[in-house]
Amino acid sequence: MRGGDISGATFVGTPRKRSGRVAQIPVISIVDDDASVRTATTRLLRSMGFSAYAFASAQEFLSSPRLSETSCIIADVEMPGMTGVELQEYLIAHDHGTPIIFITAFPQGRIRERAMKAGAVCFLSKPFDEARLLECLEWALMTRQNPAGPGASE
């Protein structure tokens, strides 16, 4: 499911000037129990100019100093301990409006629907297309910058 039309979007890999200041580089947190996915995703995002941090579990992410500075979370759905959807529920319950992109090797319709209804930006199946992930990330960051959605007047 596409969160919206982002075809005319400018990529956020480089800092943007806003209100006379250079915007901070977005911090992206990758939460996945699969080390190879964490490593590959972190490398991809860093190569695109993002500040990316990897966490092996939701608990590790929640106890890190990155929680408060994260601009977007890319989370696996199925993880030992707290699942990605439980992480989303926790963040919502604690007033963290951080956008979430879900990735999963086990796409299930009801879990996808639950995550999307709760505000997930995208729900991607592994292996996911890098370009699609970057589109989702762009959408998430534009939405975070302007909660009414990209293209809405500020």
Number of C-alpha atoms within 10 A of each C-alpha: 9 12 17 11 11 15 7 6 13 10 14 18 17 15 15 14 10 9 7 7 9 11 12 13 16 19 20 24 25 29 29 28 19 13 13 10 18 23 14 10 21 20 14 15 21 15 12 14 14 20 18 23 21 22 19 17 22 25 14 12 19 15 9 11 9 15 18 11 12 19 22 24 27 25 28 30 29 19 18 12 10 15 19 27 23 15 21 26 15 15 17 14 10 9 9 14 15 22 23 30 25 29 24 20 13 13 15 11 9 9 14 20 13 12 23 19 10 14 17 21 26 25 27 22 15 14 10 13 11 12 9 13 20 17 19 24 25 20 25 26 21 19 19 17 13 14 13 12 17 20 12 9 7 9
